[in-house]
């Protein structure tokens, strides 16, 4: 939920040790130490771990989902920035999920009213833009916390909850360090997807659908969200519960709420966490999870939990940590709130011709399938698209015109609301199609150039020097940077596919 997603992985590969940031994500670094819990879980976990992986997701940073356009945009950068959340890095060879107990009998929808509280924030909106990663904190944490306690009391949180949750609270500098670094989002799409959309996750996603068939059938009828879409997020966010994180969530939230980078966002999340405790859903000791304060197996920020976590198994309370029915129902409930369209596709792999109006390959531009087909775009197997269809779609080229190609439909916008990283959104969306039976996507031409982190930062600096808003100069090529790249490619007469290449960098160095 585009909101913090964060995890710690066991295999780092080429990703540097770092730390993480709407709807959920991946973080690489030292393994967390599990805090001591004062009581045992209230019921046994129905979903055995898929692998010994610790998953944490990062908080949604500011990226605006671009508006739909039917004509090529002006040569100016579009708003938005892909600070995102971190998905769980897959272990090298995750075993299949062992057999679990059968689903518990489901009660009728009328007997299971959603458990809700007044919305703490607009959970369909993306969070405010973060401050630069080099911002400096000022003031005393204890003084800040005292002021926050007064604010929570004024918002109706009981003194008992404030006492139990915040007494003895201290600042965790390690959490701030994690939030400043998210190296996973600076790698190429091909590398990112290879680490996350693994065959084991495809296999385990299908197993979960079979194991929870009755719940998924009910969700399809009530919410219209496909089982593969839910299991795709479920896999990336926590490997079906194996990697929810082991850190004290309240300390993480308090630290991030005090910190200068995303203080306002996490102040609301910390307040929501106290409201969850006040409501009786969880105790402070129950709140163990990701470094960015996310809850449960699909990594809900507390504000999302308050508004969208529902009791779907009939036991009178939502449990996104252990109840597969509640996890599935709550995830579908949230996705419906974000605008999921029942019965419509979300992402389709395609082939592109050697010549195309590349400037139209842009998430801000949607054309009917018939127009893409007329330009020579075909299905992945070379078959024709539905030329008589008026269904609008955007052409997305995450590695430029020589790499993988996808048509993104209106439901793909939900993926960007869940996590503003384009790499994450495409990976999660295609993982769902893989769970449904699609083959691995085509890699594209061999040897596609990939700029290293420093070269990517140089591209951003040179674009910023020319007046473009690229967000933080961090080497992460997000939506704003891609819009600026396209504008300069058009200016220099290069194919405007929005992908940074050595050729573009050379032009930026040599020309004005």
N, C-alpha and C positions, 0 to 999 in steps of 0.2 A: 502497500500500500504505500505508496510513494511517499514515503515517510521513511523512517529509518530502516534499512535492511542491512545486516552486517554479519559477517562470519569470519571464523578463523579456519584456515585450511591446513590439511596435513601435507599436501604436496605443493610446493611453491613454483616449481619449474622456473620459467624465466621471469616471473613476476617479482618485483622487488618487495622486500618486507615493507609493509606500509600499513596505514590505517584508513578507515572509511568515511560516507555522508547520508521521493515520494513513493509509494506503494511499495522499498524493499530491495536487498543486495548482497556483495561479497567483499570480504576483507582478508588480507593475508598478514600474518604476524605471529608472535609467540602465542602459545596456547594459554587460555585464561585459566586461572585457578578458581575452582568452584567454591563459592561461599558455603558456610555451614548452614543447613536448613534446620529450622526448629521443629519441623514436623514432617511426617511422611506424606507422599502424594495421597490425595483423597481417593483415587481409584487407579487400578493398574492400567498401564499404557496398552491400548488395543493394537497399536501399530509398532511392531518391533523395529528397532533401528536398521537402516539399510546398510550402514557402514559407520565405523567409529569416527565420524566427522563432526567438528564443531562448526555450526553455521551461525553467522551473524549478518544482519543486514543493516544498511545505512539509511539515514534519513533523507527524505526527498529534498533535493535542493531546487533552486529555482530554474525551471525550464518551462516556458510556456508552450503548450501544444499549439502549433501554428494553425492559423485559420485556413479553411479550405478556400482555394482559389481556382477559378476555371480558366484563367489565362496566365501566361508567364508573368512573374512578379517583376516589379521595378528592380533596378540594380542597386538595391540597398539591403543591408543586413536585416534579417527578421529578428524579432525579439525572442529571447529564450536562452537558456544555458543548461548544459547537461551535467550538472552536479547530480550524482545519483546515488543509488544505494548499491550495496554489494551483495551479490548472490553467493550461495554456498559453493565453494570450489569442490568439484567432484574428486573423490579419491581415485587413484589410478585404476583400481579394479574393484568397484563396489559389488559385493555379493548380492544376489537376489534377495528380496525381502522374504524372510521365512513366513511360513503359514501363520495366520492369525486366527483368533476366535471368530466365529461367524458374527455378522452384524447383529446388534441387538434389535429386537422388533421395533419398528418405527410407529409412532402414534400419528394420528391424523393431524394435518396442519392446524385445524381449529383448536386442537388440544395443546398446541405448542406455540403460544403467542411469543413473538420476538421480545427478548429482554432488552429494553432500551432505557436511555436516560436522555435528558435534553442535550442536544448537540453542543459540544464544547467549541466547535469550530466548523467552518465549511469544509467538509472532508472531500468534496468534489473539486475544490480549488487547489491549485498548486501552491506550495509554501512561498513566502517572500524570498527575494534574492538574498543569498548569504553575503556577509561582508568578506573582503579579501582574506585569504588564508593567512596573510601576515599581519592581521589586525592584532592589537595589543590589549590585554585586559588591564583594567584599572579598578581600583577600589578593593575592598576587603570581602572575601567570600562569606565570612560569618555575618557581616553587616548586610550583605545582599540577602542571605538566607533568612535573616530576621525579618526583613521587609517582605520577603515572599510569604513567610508564615502568616503575616498580617493580611496579606492579599488573599491567601487561601481561606482564612477564617472569614473574611468579608464576603467571599464567594460561597459560603455555606458549608465548608468542610468542617467536620467536627474537631474539637480540640483534642479528642482522644486519637483520631487518625493522624493529625498533625504531629502529635507527640510521638506516636509509635513509628511513624514513617521518617521523621526528620530529626529527631533527637540524636545527637552524636554524628550527624552527617558531616563528611569532609570532602574536599575537592580532590578529584583524581586527575592528575596531570597526564597520565597515560591515555585517558579518554580524549583529552584535547589533542594530544599528538596523533591519535588515530584519525580524528576528524579532519586533520590538516592534510592527510595523505591518502590517496586512493589510486595507487599505481595500476590496479587492474583496469581502470577505465582509460588508460593511456595506450593500451595495446591494441593491435589491429582487430577488426571484426573476426577474421578467420581464426586468429589465436584465441580470442575470447570465447567464441562459440565452441571451439574444439575442447576447451577446458570445462565448459559447462553443459553443453547439450550432448552428453555422453550416451553410448549404447546402454549402459547400466540404468541410467535415468529413464530412458525410453522403456526398457523392460520393466522396471519397477513401477513406472507410471501406469502401464497396462495392467500390472498385477493389482495395483490399488483400485483401478476401475472395476476389475472383476470381483475383488473382495468387498467392495462397497457398492455393488450394483444397484441395490434398492435405493440407497441414498442418492446416488447420482441420477437415477431415473426420476426420483421425486424433485430433485433440484432442476432437472431439465424441464419438467412440467411447470414448476412454480416460478423459476427465474429465467429459464431459457439459456443458461450458460452451459456449454458443453463440458463433459467430464474431462476431456483432454486438456482444455484450457485451464481448469482448476488444478489438475495434477501437474501440469507444466510449471505453474507457479509454486505449487507445493514442493516439487522436486528441487527447484532452484533456491527456494528460500530456506529450506531446512533439511533436505533429503528425507522428507517424510518423518520429521521429528528427531532425526539423529543429530542434527546440528543447530539447535535453538540457541545455543550460547550458555555460558555458565557464570556470567557476571551479575552483580546486584544492580538491577534495573534502576532503582530509585537513585542510587549514587551516580549512575551514568546520566540520567535525566537532569539531576541537580547540577552536575558539572557542565553539561551542554547548555542548560538554561542560563547559567552564569556567564558562560564564555561569550566573547564578543562576536563570534562568527555567525551563529544562528540562534542567539539568545531568545528573541521573541517567539520563534517557532517552538523551541523546547520548553519555554516557560509554560506555554499552553499544554504541552505534553505532560509536564510534571504535575500541573494542576489536574489534568484528566486522570493521571495515575492515582492521585489522592482520592478523586471522586470514585474510582473503581473500588478502592479499599473501603471507602465510606459506604458504598452500596452493598458491600458484603461479598462481592464476587471473589476477591483475592485478599490475602494478607500481605504485609510487607515481605515476609519470608517466602511467599509464593513467587514474588516478582524477581525471578532469575532468568536471564536471557542474554540478548545481544548487547554489545557495547553502546549501541545507539538507542537502547531502551525499547526495543520492539518485543511484542508479546506473542507467544504461540508458534504453531508450526507453519503458518503462512505470514508470520511477522507483521502483526498489526501494531501500529503506533497506538498509544493509549486513547487518543481522540477517536481513532477509527474503531477501536474496540468498543468504546462507550456507545457509539452511534450504530454500529453494524454487527457486532458479535451477537449471535442469537442462540437460544436453546433449541436445537434441532433434533435432539434425541429424547426429549420428554422428561428430563430429570429436574426441570425447573431452574436450571442455571446454565449459562454458556460456559463451555470449557474448550478453549482453543489450544490447550496444551495436550490433552489426552483423548478427547472424544472425536473420533473420525467424523461422525455425523455433524457435530457442531463446527468442526474445522471446515468441512465442505459447505455446509449451509451458510456459515458466516462469510466465507470467501465469495460465494455466489451473491449473497446479499449486498456485499460491498461493491462488487463489479456491476451489479444492476444499478446501484446508486451512481456509479461513474458513467453510466450511459450505455451499457452493453445492449446490442441490438439482437434480439432473438432471431435465429434462423439465418443470419448473415455471416459470410466468411470474415476472416481477419487478415490472413496473409497467404500468398500463393507464390511459389517459386516460378520464375519465367525465364525465357531466353530472349536476349535482345539482339537486333541486327547490328551490323558494323556501322551503319549510319542511322542517326536518330536525332531529333531536336533535343539534345542532351540537357538543355536548360530547363526542359519540362520534367526531368527526372528529379523531383523535389517533393517533399512531404507537404508543402504548402500548395501544391497544384494537383488537382484531381481531374481526370478525364474519364469518360465512359469506356468500358472495355472495347467497344467497337472502334474507338479511335486508336487505342493502343494496338489493336489487331491490325488496323489499317496501316500503321507505321511499321509493321513487321514483328511486333512482339508476339511470341508464341508461348504455349504452355511449356513446362520444363522438359517434357518428353518430345517436344517438337510439334505437338498437335495444336490446332487452332484454338484461340480463345472463343468465348461466346460472342461472336461478332454482332449478334442482334441484341446484346445486353446493354442497357443504359446504366448498369451498376457502376458508380464512380470509384476510381482507384488511383492511388499515387504510385509512381515508379520509384523504387528505392534502390540505390546502388551503393551499399556501404563501403565497397572497395573500388568505386569508380566503374567506368564502362567496361573494363576487362574482368571484373570480378563477379561474384554472385549477384543475381538480380531478383527483385521481389515486387509484386504488386501488393500494396497495402490498402486495405479497405477501411471503412469507417470504424469498425471495431478495433483496428490497430491503434487508434487514438487512446483506447483504454490502457493499452500496454505502456504508452508514454506517460499516462497519468499515474500509473503504478510505479514506474521508474523512468526518470528523464534521460537515462543513458540510451542512445540509439542502439548501441551494441547489445545492451541487455534486452531492450524491447524486441529487437528482431530475433535474438536467440530464444527468448521465452516463447514468442509467437510461433517460430518454426518448430521448436521442441513439441508444442502442442500438435502440430500437423504430423510430426514424426510418430507421436503416440497414436495418432489416428491411422497411421500406416504409410505416410509419405516416405520416400527414400531420402537418404542424406542429400543435402543440396550440392549442386555442382560448384567446385572451387573456383572456376574461372581460369584464365590464362596463368600459366606458371610464371613465377618470378615477378608478380605484381610489386612495384616498389612500395616500401613502407618507410615513412620518415621515422627516425628515432625521436625520443622525447624532446631532446634539445632542439632538433630541427623543427619539430612541431611547435615548440614554443617560439622559435624564431619566426615562423609563419604568422603566428598570432601577433607577435610584437610588430611585425611589419604591416600587418593589416590594421592594427590599432593605430599605428603612426599615420595611416592613410584615412583615419577617421571612422573606422568600423568599430562597432561595439562587439567584442568577442567574449565578453565576460572575463573571468580570470585568465591570465596568461599562464596556463598550467600544462600545456601539451595535450590536453584532452579535446579532440576535435568533435565538438558538439554541434547543435543545430545553428547557433549563432555564427560559429566559425565557418560552418559549411556554407551558409548564406553569403558570407563575405568572400569566401574562396570562389564561389560561383560568379559573383560580381566581377572579381578581378580576372577570372578566366575569360569572361565575355569581353572585358576591356582589352585583354592582350590577344584575343583571337584564338584562345585555346578551347578545346572541347569542354563545355561548361557542365561537367558532371559532379561538381562540388567536392571532388576528392583531392587532397593535397599530394602533390607529386614533386620530385626533384626539379622537374621542368618549371613548375609554378614558382618554387622557391628561388630558382635562378632568375626568373623574370622579376620577382619582387626585389631581388638584390640589385638588378641591373637597370630597371626602369622605374618610372614614377607613375 
